[in-house]
């Protein structure tokens, strides 16, 4: 087995592993996986947006200065 793997170029081995990984999942499994990734990324983006909106509101009220640092 070791001799066989040594005889195959590394690039071919990598392509083989990638092909087998992508072929391993069915279309519905890929859809579920992509849906989970999109949901997590959307949640992360939304939380960053809410944090920035809160910071801008605090700047407007006068709790923070223009650079975003808290005024004591």
QUIKA-V762776 format. One record per helix or strand. SS is the DSSP state (h for helix, s for strand). FROM is the first residue (numbers start at 1). LEN is the number of residues. If there is no record, write none. Layout:
ss=SS from=FROM len=LEN
ss=SS from=FROM len=LEN
This chain:
ss=h from=2 len=6
ss=h from=10 len=15
ss=h from=27 len=35
ss=s from=64 len=1
ss=s from=70 len=1
